[in-house]
């Protein structure tokens, strides 16, 4: 028998046994998914221009286009 041939019944499986994984409860996983989807929209009251980001800006200035007041609101998808 050649060194690269495998005999009958000597099959080597690459599958490993199922290991139990410590995973969080369904409620914890749902909360993590929800926080991952929360984004923040910064928009101008005067002209309506807006942008979205994953974090809240540390300090809001005036709108660069019209010098209007900027607000932040959470956006969930």
Secondary structure by P-SEA (a helix, b strand, c coil): cccccccccccccccccccccccccaaaaaaaaaaaabbbbbbbccccccccccccccccccccccccbbbbbbbcc
